[in-house]
């Protein structure tokens, strides 16, 4: 499969997935519920809509040949690409598995530290700032702003002092 064919195929598959996710998530409230925060279907619906818009833009640009990928006849997956994808998928599965034990935020932190430093070969400064800063930002965003409690596993007691500040 060429890069050109793969780009169109993925855009179509993701567009269809977006439509399905929008349809299913609309079974729940997709707006803001006063005193509670976003409805249960809000995040899936609006993110799926953004994904659908991105797919439509990708498909239009593909037909116009506006990007190097939309004109490329190169092989889509070579050995190096397969190796990087295998490492990515494997580490994501490990992160998802670890959520039940150490929670969302620590799992995300370990994944980002590994991925940025080992796979991406970024500097320690960037790795530590993003790997630690992003989970902290997302904690306050989800827990304090949106009032969406994420799983914390056995690390839950570490968050109790923060709950006293937030709530």
N, C-alpha and C positions, 0 to 999 in steps of 0.2 A: 504494500500500500504506500502511496506517495504522501508527502506532507500535505499537498493540495487536497487530496481525497480525504485524508484523516481530519483536516480542519473542517470541511463541510460536514462529514459524518458526525463529528462530535458536536458541532453547533446544532444540528438537527436533533440529535439524541437529547442534548441538554435543553433545547427549547421544548420538546415534548415532555420531558421530566418537569420542567418549570410549570407547564400548563397543568399537569397532574397535581403537583404540589400546591398550586394556587387553588385548584378545585377542592382538594381534600382539606386544606387549612381553612378555607372559607366556611367549613362546617362549624368552626368555632368563631367567636368574636375576633375580628381583625383590627378593631379600633382601640382607642384608649378607654379603659373603664375607670370612671371617677373613683378615687380612693384606693384603687388596686394596682393600676398600671396598665400595661398593654394586655389585650385579650390573648387567650391561648393560641389563637391562630395568627396573631399579628406578625411576629418575626418570620415564621415560615412563608406567609403570604407575600409580604413586602420584599423579602429577599428573593423569593422565586420570581416576582415581577421584575426586579432588577436584573436577575439572571436571564429572564426571557428577553428583555430589552437588549442586553449584551449579545445574546445569541442572534437576534434579528440584525443587529449592526454587523456582526461577524459575517452572517450570510450575505448581506448586501455588499459588504466589502469583498467577499469571496467572488461574487459574480462580477464585480467591477475589476477584479485583479489588483486591488489597491494595496495589498501588503505583499512582502516577499514570500510569506507562507502560502498565500493564495495562488502564487505563480510557480511554486517550487515543485520540481519533479523528483526531488531527492527521496531516498528511502526514509520512511517515517521513524522506524526504530532500529538503531544499531546496537551493538553489544554494550557500549558504554551507557547509552540511554536506558537499556533494560536493567543494567546493574543499579543505576541511580534510582530508577522506579522501584526496584525490588527493595532497596534499602529504605526508601521513603514509605512504601506500603507496610513493610515490616515494622518500622519504628512507629508508625501511626497505630498499628494494631497493638503494639506494646503500650503505647500511651493510653489507648482506650481500655485495655485490660487493667492498667494501673489505677484508673480512676476509681474503681471500687475500693481500692485499698488506701491510696494516698490522696484521693480527691482530684477534682478538675484542675485546680490551680497549680498544685505541685506536679501533676502529670504533664501539664502544658509547659511548665517551666523546664522540666527535665528534657522533654522533647525538643523544645526550642534551643536549649543549651547544646544538646547533642547535634541537632540539625545545623545550627548556625556555625558551630565550631568545627565539627568533624566533617560533615558533608559539604557545607558551604565554605569552609576554611576562612571564616571571617576572623577579625582581630578579637582578642579577649575583651577589649573595651566595648565593641559593638555587641558581641555575644552576651556579655553580662548585662549591659544596659537594656537590651531588648528582651533577653531571656528572663530577666527578673522584673523589669518594668512593665512588660505587657500583662503578665498575670496579675500584678498589683492593680494596674489600670482596669482590667476586666473585672476584678473582684468588686471594686467600688462602682463600676458601671452597672453590673448586673445586680449586685446585692443592695446597694444604696439607692441608685437612681431608678432602676427598673423594678426593684423589689422581686427579683427572680433569684431564688435560692438554688445554687448549683451544688452538686454532690461534693462532699469534702472527705469522705472515708474516715479513716482513723485519725486524720489531721484535724477533725472538727474542733477539739478543745483549743487548738491554737487560734481559732477565729473568734472565740467567745469574747475576748476583750474588745475586738473590733466591732462586734455586734452591739456592745454597750455604747459605743460611740455613735454608730449608725442609727440604731433604733432608739 
